[in-house]
Amino acid sequence: MTDLLHTPFHAMHVEAGAKMVPFAGFDMPVQYPDGIKTEHLHTREGAGLFDVSHMGQALIKGASAKQDLEAMLPLDLDLLQPGQQVYTFMPNASGGIVDDLIVTCWNDNTYFVVFNAACKDKDVAHFGAHLSASTELKLLDDRALLALQGPKAVDVLSELAPQCAELVFMTGAHMSVNNAECYVTRSGYTGEDGFEISVPAAAAESLAQRLLESPLVKWIGLGARDSLRLEAGLCLYGHDMDDERSPAEAALGWAVAKSRRVGGSKEGGFIGAESLFAKQRDGVAEMRVGFLVDGKAPVREDAEIVDEDGDVIGRVTSGGFAPSLNAPVAMGYVSAPYAIIGTKVAALVRGKPRPMTVAKMPFVPQRYYRG
């Protein structure tokens, strides 16, 4: 425990009464005294403040940056104007997923990348193995990352940085926030409108304190972050996708730029493309789907999924209670013939079947601001 890293907001979390837990090498807040359900619903109704400084932030820059990134990722960076960002995944040679990322164009030669906390070391190694000598990967270890999420987020942040209101979903800009030079994107991991704020570590605590002065803003921990993203149908790396899962199985084919797909003007050419295309052509044995769970008790990760005859057909990869629905939901993989919306299955919980129905995701409407 003494080896756990601290974000610049650690003392603030402790002072706020957070329950701290180890997460991706950091001592992080899982919940505050109000509890996960209250935090979750506050984010859906107001503005939740999340410390996501454990995530990796980096710049990839150089004359060959665009070419190198397109050789690694299924992106068409010619479509990204400065300030535009895109969700993508980083395939490995066998067609699995090294990590999922957000890539933002700062200019033709510089890209801002945010990646998962638990994958930082392997991501850096993967980039290092595939970027050319003329492309630099610069880790931004001197910056913190805050997420302000919810329908009131724009009202709060506009008081400090009026420019943020001009952004639409998946765009960003450099701007001064509370007298600190930040990079702000209109994005997040909750399904709500909101922002992610990359701020110099030295100015981070002051910014958080200023945001928390608003009665609309409360700290939100990892517990509610997980239930919010599950309701929004968003994958969690290492659970709903990993090095072994193909994007075809994970239902992430939409994240391949149209020009990089079969028949596109820049078809393939990225790591793992042949494997992905083969699975899309030939079909996959399992598919990621969502589930509505009967009753009130949640079904947790690793529960086996069975058909009406009791034969195992899959596994739950994420599951929990959805406060917005006042009901449990789950996500997981099932044999392809069962991946049809409306199919009745069951999860084995302590040896007993819990009825579930394959359902469309997201479970709650996404409310991103698109202008």
C-alpha positions in Angstrom: 0.0 0.0 0.0 2.9 2.4 0.7 4.0 2.1 -2.9 0.7 3.4 -4.3 0.9 6.6 -6.3 -1.1 9.7 -5.4 -2.8 12.1 -7.8 -2.6 15.8 -7.1 -6.1 15.6 -5.6 -5.3 12.9 -3.1 -5.5 15.1 0.0 -8.8 16.6 -1.2 -10.3 13.1 -1.5 -9.2 12.1 2.0 -10.5 15.4 3.4 -13.8 14.8 1.6 -14.2 11.5 3.4 -13.6 9.3 0.4 -13.1 5.5 0.8 -9.7 5.0 -0.9 -8.8 1.8 -2.8 -5.8 0.6 -4.9 -6.5 1.1 -8.6 -4.0 0.8 -11.4 -1.2 1.5 -9.0 -2.9 4.6 -7.5 -4.7 5.2 -4.2 -8.1 6.3 -5.6 -11.5 7.2 -4.3 -14.1 4.6 -4.9 -16.9 6.5 -3.2 -17.6 9.4 -0.8 -19.9 9.5 2.2 -23.1 10.0 0.2 -22.6 6.7 -1.5 -22.4 5.4 -5.1 -26.1 5.6 -5.9 -26.3 9.2 -4.8 -23.1 10.1 -6.7 -24.4 8.4 -9.8 -27.8 10.2 -9.8 -26.1 13.5 -9.1 -24.0 13.1 -12.2 -27.1 12.4 -14.3 -28.8 15.5 -12.9 -26.1 18.0 -12.0 -22.3 18.0 -12.4 -20.0 15.3 -11.1 -16.3 15.9 -10.7 -14.0 12.9 -11.3 -10.3 12.6 -10.7 -9.0 10.7 -13.7 -5.4 11.8 -13.3 -4.4 8.1 -13.2 -5.1 7.9 -16.9 -2.2 8.2 -19.3 -1.7 11.5 -21.2 0.8 11.9 -24.0 1.7 13.8 -27.1 2.7 12.0 -30.2 4.5 14.4 -32.6 6.8 14.7 -35.5 6.8 14.8 -39.3 5.9 11.1 -39.5 3.4 11.1 -36.6 0.3 10.9 -38.8 1.8 8.1 -41.0 3.0 6.1 -37.9 -0.4 6.4 -36.1 -2.3 5.3 -39.2 0.0 2.2 -39.4 -0.9 1.3 -35.9 -4.5 2.4 -35.5 -7.6 2.1 -37.7 -7.9 5.9 -38.1 -8.1 8.3 -41.0 -6.3 11.2 -39.6 -6.9 13.3 -42.7 -10.4 13.6 -41.5 -9.4 15.2 -38.2 -9.1 18.9 -38.1 -7.2 20.6 -35.3 -9.3 20.3 -32.1 -11.2 17.2 -33.3 -10.9 13.9 -31.5 -11.9 10.3 -32.1 -12.3 7.1 -30.1 -10.2 4.3 -31.4 -8.5 1.0 -30.3 -5.0 -0.2 -30.7 -4.9 -3.7 -32.2 -2.1 -6.2 -31.8 -0.7 -8.4 -34.6 -3.1 -11.3 -33.7 -6.2 -9.0 -33.9 -6.7 -8.5 -30.1 -6.9 -5.1 -28.5 -3.9 -3.6 -26.7 -6.0 -0.7 -25.4 -8.6 1.7 -26.4 -7.7 5.4 -26.7 -8.9 8.9 -27.4 -6.8 10.6 -30.1 -7.1 14.4 -30.5 -5.5 16.4 -33.4 -3.6 19.4 -32.1 -2.1 20.1 -35.5 -0.8 18.1 -38.5 2.2 16.9 -36.6 1.0 16.7 -33.0 -1.7 14.4 -31.5 -2.9 14.3 -27.9 -3.6 10.8 -26.7 -5.4 9.6 -23.5 -5.1 6.0 -22.6 -6.1 3.7 -19.8 -4.4 3.8 -16.4 -3.7 0.0 -16.2 -2.3 -0.1 -19.7 0.2 2.8 -19.5 3.3 0.6 -19.4 2.3 -1.7 -22.2 1.0 1.1 -24.3 4.2 3.0 -24.1 6.1 -0.2 -25.0 3.8 -0.8 -28.0 4.2 2.8 -29.2 7.9 2.5 -28.7 8.1 -0.6 -30.8 6.1 0.8 -33.7 6.7 4.6 -33.9 9.5 5.6 -36.3 12.7 7.3 -35.0 11.3 10.7 -36.2 8.2 10.5 -34.1 8.3 11.4 -30.4 6.1 10.0 -27.7 6.1 12.5 -24.8 4.4 11.5 -21.6 2.6 14.4 -19.9 3.4 13.2 -16.4 3.3 16.8 -15.2 -0.4 17.2 -15.9 -3.6 16.1 -14.0 -6.9 15.2 -15.6 -10.3 16.1 -14.3 -13.7 15.1 -15.8 -16.7 17.3 -15.2 -19.7 15.4 -16.3 -23.5 15.9 -16.3 -26.1 18.3 -17.8 -25.0 21.2 -15.6 -21.3 20.8 -16.4 -21.4 23.4 -19.2 -23.0 25.9 -16.8 -20.3 25.4 -14.2 -17.3 25.4 -16.5 -18.5 28.4 -18.6 -18.2 30.6 -15.5 -14.5 29.9 -15.5 -13.9 29.4 -19.3 -16.7 30.8 -21.5 -15.0 29.3 -24.5 -15.9 25.8 -23.4 -19.5 26.4 -24.4 -18.5 26.7 -28.0 -17.2 23.1 -28.1 -19.3 20.2 -29.3 -18.9 16.5 -28.5 -15.5 15.1 -29.3 -13.8 18.5 -29.9 -11.3 20.3 -27.7 -9.3 23.5 -27.4 -6.5 25.2 -25.4 -8.0 27.7 -23.0 -7.3 29.4 -19.7 -9.3 27.9 -16.8 -8.9 29.5 -13.3 -5.7 31.2 -14.6 -4.2 27.9 -15.7 -3.4 26.9 -19.3 -5.5 23.8 -19.9 -6.6 21.6 -22.8 -10.3 21.0 -22.5 -12.3 18.5 -24.5 -16.1 18.0 -24.6 -16.0 14.3 -23.9 -16.3 11.7 -21.1 -17.1 8.2 -20.0 -20.6 8.6 -18.5 -23.0 9.0 -21.5 -23.6 12.6 -20.3 -22.5 15.9 -21.7 -19.4 17.1 -20.0 -15.7 17.9 -20.3 -12.3 16.5 -19.6 -9.7 19.1 -18.4 -6.0 18.5 -18.8 -4.4 20.8 -16.3 -0.9 21.4 -15.1 -0.4 19.4 -11.8 0.7 22.6 -10.0 -2.6 24.3 -10.7 -4.8 21.2 -10.3 -5.9 21.5 -6.7 -6.8 25.1 -7.1 -9.0 24.3 -10.1 -10.8 21.5 -8.3 -11.5 23.7 -5.3 -12.9 26.4 -7.6 -15.2 24.0 -9.4 -16.4 22.5 -6.1 -17.4 26.0 -4.9 -20.5 25.5 -7.1 -23.4 23.9 -5.4 -24.0 22.0 -8.6 -20.6 20.1 -8.3 -19.8 17.1 -6.1 -16.8 14.7 -6.1 -17.7 11.4 -7.8 -15.7 8.2 -7.2 -14.7 5.1 -9.2 -17.8 3.2 -8.1 -20.3 5.6 -9.8 -17.9 6.1 -12.7 -18.3 2.3 -13.4 -22.1 2.3 -13.0 -22.4 5.4 -15.2 -20.3 3.9 -18.0 -22.2 0.6 -17.8 -25.5 2.3 -18.2 -24.1 4.1 -21.2 -23.0 0.8 -22.8 -19.3 1.7 -22.7 -16.6 -0.9 -22.6 -14.0 -1.2 -19.7 -10.6 -2.4 -20.9 -9.5 -5.6 -19.3 -13.1 -6.7 -18.7 -15.2 -6.1 -21.8 -12.2 -6.2 -24.2 -8.6 -7.3 -23.9 -5.5 -8.6 -25.8 -7.3 -11.7 -26.8 -10.7 -10.3 -28.0 -11.1 -9.1 -31.5 -12.9 -5.8 -32.2 -15.3 -7.9 -34.3 -16.3 -9.8 -31.2 -16.3 -6.7 -29.0 -18.8 -5.0 -31.5 -16.2 -2.2 -32.1 -16.1 -2.4 -35.8 -17.8 1.1 -35.9 -14.6 2.5 -34.6 -12.7 1.6 -37.8 -12.7 4.7 -40.0 -14.8 4.1 -43.1 -11.8 4.6 -45.4 -9.8 1.9 -43.5 -12.6 -0.7 -43.9 -12.8 -3.3 -46.7 -13.3 -1.5 -49.9 -12.4 1.9 -48.4 -10.0 4.3 -50.1 -7.3 3.5 -47.5 -8.3 -0.1 -46.8 -6.4 -1.9 -44.1 -2.7 -1.0 -43.6 -3.0 -1.0 -39.8 -1.7 -3.7 -37.3 -4.2 -6.6 -37.1 -6.3 -5.5 -40.1 -6.1 -8.9 -41.8 -7.3 -10.7 -38.7 -10.1 -8.2 -38.1 -11.3 -8.4 -41.7 -11.2 -12.2 -41.7 -13.4 -12.3 -38.6 -15.8 -9.8 -40.1 -16.0 -11.9 -43.3 -16.2 -15.3 -41.7 -18.2 -14.4 -38.6 -17.2 -14.8 -34.9 -18.1 -17.5 -32.4 -19.1 -15.0 -29.7 -20.4 -11.4 -29.5 -20.5 -8.7 -26.9 -24.1 -7.8 -25.9 -26.0 -6.1 -23.1 -28.5 -7.8 -20.7 -31.5 -6.6 -18.7 -31.5 -8.8 -15.5 -34.7 -9.9 -13.9 -35.2 -9.0 -10.2 -33.2 -6.5 -8.2 -30.0 -8.3 -7.4 -27.1 -7.6 -9.7 -25.2 -10.2 -11.7 -21.5 -9.7 -11.5 -18.5 -10.2 -13.7 -17.4 -13.8 -14.5 -20.9 -15.3 -14.0 -21.5 -18.0 -16.6 -24.3 -17.5 -19.0 -26.5 -20.5 -19.9 -29.3 -21.3 -22.4 -32.7 -22.8 -21.5 -31.1 -26.2 -21.4 -28.5 -25.1 -18.9 -25.6 -25.3 -21.4 -22.9 -22.6 -20.9 -23.0 -20.1 -23.9 -21.0 -17.2 -22.5 -19.8 -15.1 -19.6 -20.7 -11.8 -18.0 -17.8 -9.2 -18.3 -19.4 -6.3 -16.5 -22.5 -6.2 -14.3 -24.1 -4.1 -11.6 -27.1 -2.1 -10.4 -28.2 0.7 -12.7 -29.5 3.5 -10.5 -31.1 5.4 -13.4 -33.2 2.3 -14.2 -33.5 1.1 -10.6 -32.6 -2.3 -12.0 -29.6 -4.5 -12.6 -27.9 -4.6 -16.0 -24.9 -6.5 -17.4 -22.7 -6.8 -20.4 -20.9 -9.9 -21.7 -20.2 -12.4 -24.4 -22.5 -15.1 -25.7 -22.4 -17.5 -28.6 -23.3 -15.7 -31.8 -26.7 -17.4 -32.3 -27.8 -15.9 -28.9 -26.6 -12.4 -29.6 -30.0 -11.3 -30.9 -32.0 -8.6 -29.0 -34.8 -10.2 -27.0 -33.1 -13.6 -26.6 -33.8 -15.1 -23.2 -30.8 -16.5 -21.3 -29.7 -16.9 -17.7 -26.7 -16.1 -15.5 -25.6 -18.6 -12.9 -25.3 -16.9 -9.5 -24.3 -19.2 -6.7 -25.4 -22.1 -8.9 -28.9 -20.8 -9.6 -30.0 -19.4 -12.9 -31.0 -15.7 -12.9 -33.1 -14.9 -16.0 -31.8 -12.2 -18.4 -32.8 -10.8 -21.7 -30.3 -9.7 -24.4 -30.9 -5.9 -24.8 -29.8 -3.0 -26.9 -27.2 -0.7 -25.5 -26.9 1.9 -24.2 -29.3 1.1 -21.4 -30.0 4.8 -20.9 -30.0 7.5 -23.6 -26.6 9.1 -24.3 -26.9 12.9 -24.0 -23.7 14.2 -25.7 -23.9 17.8 -26.9 -23.5 17.8 -30.7 -24.6 21.4 -31.3 
